Amino acid sequence: MKTTDDTRHYEGNDLESMASAQNYYQWMLEEFRPYINGTVLEVGAGSGNFTKHLLKAKPKQLIAYEPTGMADKLKANLKKYKNVQVVHDFFRGKPKSLQGKTDAIFYINVLEHVEKDERELKMVFDTLRPGGALCIYVPALNSLLGSFDEQVGHYRRYSKEELKQKLEKAGFEIERLHYSDIYGIVPWYLNFKVLKSKKLNQKTVAVYDKVAIPAIKFQEGLFKPPVGKNLWAVARKPK
């Protein structure tokens, strides 16, 4: 597996546990669908859990970056799609031919793995076309940072204010930024801070996806929680 100073050792075992979370990924697709058009980049695509949902929105071109050994599995999972390119590398603001021309870039549970996230956000800004969108989903609340985060290579969990400041510093205009999953805070704290669990349980993930995600989705469709264990963000490059 390739490593650099920009990311910690990461094997993607949590992604295998999340593979069955179809309600979770479908919800993400619905939330981000308005921004999926033209040329789309997904950074840290893993084995393609969310990539397959992105493709349901039929972007003209999808370029998926994955620096780890999961890139081979990603290629195998996406080989039937003609409009997909898998790049076995870190995102470095490339290919140069797309700089200033990319319509949307996705970081789904990825930005927390990047040590120099401010530098990364500036590269994203330069790569997007004017009016292009950066779509982000990240873990929130550093008070929840624990054994699982350390195990999977998280450098941080974000607060709303921290993410806002870093996006604006990179030049973005924020279109939406809010917390998600207030109900998951206590279970997460107990499991990964108190009990110090270091992995996701597949059965627990399946039950949470089937029972909790539809309820959370419904509730957040009515009002956004004041705090939560995750953050949604969409930021635009000014026209």
C-alpha positions in Angstrom: 0.0 0.0 0.0 1.2 3.5 -0.8 1.8 5.9 2.0 2.9 9.5 2.2 3.1 12.2 4.9 -0.4 13.3 3.8 -2.3 10.2 5.1 -2.0 7.5 7.7 -1.8 3.8 7.2 -5.2 2.8 6.1 -6.5 -0.7 5.1 -10.1 0.1 4.6 -11.6 -2.5 6.9 -14.3 -0.1 8.0 -15.4 0.2 4.4 -16.0 -3.5 4.2 -18.2 -3.2 7.3 -20.1 -0.3 5.6 -20.6 -2.1 2.3 -24.2 -3.2 3.2 -25.3 0.3 4.4 -27.4 1.0 1.3 -29.8 3.4 3.0 -26.9 5.4 4.2 -25.3 5.8 0.7 -28.7 6.3 -1.0 -29.4 9.2 1.4 -26.0 10.7 0.5 -26.9 10.4 -3.2 -30.2 12.1 -2.7 -28.6 15.0 -0.7 -25.8 15.5 -3.3 -27.6 14.6 -6.5 -28.1 18.3 -7.6 -24.3 18.7 -7.8 -23.6 15.5 -9.8 -23.2 16.6 -13.5 -20.5 16.9 -16.1 -17.0 15.9 -14.9 -17.0 14.5 -11.3 -14.1 13.5 -9.1 -14.4 11.3 -6.1 -11.3 11.4 -3.8 -10.7 8.4 -1.7 -13.2 6.1 -3.4 -12.1 3.0 -1.5 -13.7 -0.1 -3.0 -16.6 1.9 -4.6 -19.3 1.8 -1.9 -20.4 5.4 -2.7 -19.0 5.4 -6.3 -21.7 3.1 -7.5 -24.4 5.4 -6.1 -22.7 8.5 -7.7 -23.0 6.7 -11.1 -26.8 6.4 -10.7 -26.9 10.2 -11.2 -25.2 9.6 -14.6 -22.3 12.1 -14.6 -20.7 12.6 -18.0 -17.3 11.5 -16.6 -16.3 10.1 -13.2 -12.6 10.0 -12.1 -12.1 8.0 -8.8 -8.9 8.5 -6.9 -7.8 5.8 -4.5 -4.2 5.6 -3.2 -4.4 2.3 -1.3 -4.4 -1.3 -2.4 -8.2 -1.0 -2.6 -7.7 0.5 -6.0 -7.5 -2.9 -7.6 -10.9 -3.9 -6.1 -12.3 -0.5 -7.1 -11.2 -1.1 -10.7 -12.8 -4.6 -10.7 -16.1 -3.2 -9.2 -16.3 -0.4 -11.8 -15.0 -2.2 -14.9 -18.4 -2.3 -16.6 -18.7 1.5 -16.6 -17.3 3.2 -19.7 -17.3 6.7 -18.3 -15.2 5.9 -15.2 -11.4 6.3 -14.7 -9.7 4.9 -11.6 -6.5 6.6 -10.6 -4.3 4.6 -8.2 -2.9 7.7 -6.5 -3.5 10.5 -4.1 -5.3 13.6 -5.3 -2.7 16.1 -6.3 -4.8 18.6 -8.2 -4.5 16.5 -11.4 -4.8 15.7 -14.2 -3.8 19.2 -15.2 -6.1 19.1 -18.1 -9.1 19.2 -15.7 -7.8 22.2 -13.6 -10.5 24.9 -13.6 -12.8 22.6 -15.5 -14.2 20.0 -13.0 -17.8 20.3 -12.1 -17.9 18.6 -8.7 -15.5 16.9 -6.3 -16.6 14.5 -3.5 -14.9 13.8 -0.2 -17.1 11.2 1.6 -15.5 10.3 4.9 -12.1 11.1 3.5 -10.9 14.6 4.4 -10.3 13.6 8.0 -7.6 11.2 6.7 -5.6 14.0 5.1 -3.0 15.5 7.4 -2.6 18.8 5.4 -6.3 19.3 4.7 -6.0 23.1 4.1 -3.5 22.4 1.3 -5.9 19.8 -0.1 -8.8 22.2 -0.1 -6.8 24.7 -2.0 -6.0 22.1 -4.7 -9.6 21.2 -4.9 -10.5 24.9 -5.3 -8.0 25.3 -8.2 -9.4 22.1 -9.9 -13.0 23.1 -9.9 -14.5 25.3 -12.6 -16.1 28.6 -11.5 -19.4 27.7 -9.9 -18.2 24.1 -9.3 -19.1 22.3 -6.1 -17.1 20.6 -3.4 -19.3 18.0 -1.5 -18.1 16.8 1.9 -19.2 14.4 4.5 -16.9 14.1 7.6 -17.0 12.9 11.2 -17.7 15.6 13.7 -16.8 16.6 17.3 -13.3 16.1 18.5 -14.8 15.0 21.9 -15.7 11.8 20.1 -12.2 11.2 18.8 -11.2 7.8 20.1 -9.9 4.3 19.4 -11.7 3.8 16.1 -10.5 7.1 14.7 -7.0 6.2 15.6 -7.3 2.7 14.1 -8.6 3.9 10.7 -6.2 6.9 10.5 -8.2 9.9 11.3 -6.2 13.1 12.0 -9.3 14.9 13.4 -13.0 15.1 13.7 -14.4 18.5 12.6 -16.4 21.1 14.3 -18.7 23.2 12.1 -16.7 26.3 12.8 -13.3 24.7 11.9 -14.6 23.3 8.6 -16.2 26.7 7.8 -13.0 28.5 8.4 -10.9 26.1 6.3 -13.3 26.2 3.4 -13.5 30.0 3.4 -9.7 30.3 3.7 -9.4 28.1 0.5 -11.6 30.6 -1.3 -15.0 28.8 -1.2 -18.4 30.2 -0.7 -20.4 27.9 1.6 -23.8 26.8 0.3 -24.7 24.4 3.1 -23.0 23.3 6.3 -24.7 21.5 9.1 -24.4 18.7 11.6 -26.1 15.3 11.2 -27.0 12.3 13.4 -27.5 13.8 16.9 -28.8 10.5 18.1 -25.6 8.7 17.3 -23.4 10.8 19.6 -24.0 8.8 22.8 -23.8 5.3 21.3 -20.6 6.4 19.5 -19.1 7.8 22.7 -19.9 4.7 24.7 -18.6 2.3 22.1 -15.4 4.0 20.9 -14.4 6.3 23.9 -15.6 4.3 26.9 -15.4 0.7 25.6 -12.5 1.6 23.2 -13.7 -0.5 20.4 -11.5 -0.3 17.3 -13.8 -1.5 14.6 -17.3 -1.3 13.2 -19.5 -4.3 13.8 -21.1 -5.4 10.5 -24.3 -6.6 12.2 -24.6 -3.3 14.1 -24.0 -1.4 10.9 -26.7 -3.3 9.1 -29.3 -2.7 11.9 -28.4 1.0 12.1 -28.7 1.3 8.4 -32.1 -0.4 8.3 -33.7 1.2 11.4 -31.9 4.4 12.4 -30.9 5.9 9.0 -34.5 6.2 7.7 -35.6 7.9 11.0 -32.6 10.3 11.0 -33.2 11.1 7.3 -36.9 11.9 8.0 -36.1 14.0 11.1 -33.3 16.0 9.3 -35.7 16.7 6.4 -37.8 18.6 8.9 -35.1 20.4 10.9 -31.3 20.3 11.2 -29.9 19.3 14.6 -27.8 21.8 16.5 -25.0 19.2 16.9 -24.3 15.7 15.5 -21.6 13.1 15.1 -21.1 14.0 11.4 -21.1 17.1 9.1 -22.5 17.7 5.7 -21.0 20.5 3.5 -21.4 21.9 0.1 -19.0 24.7 -1.0 -18.9 26.5 -4.3 -16.0 28.1 -6.2 -17.2 31.6 -7.0 -18.2 32.3 -10.6 
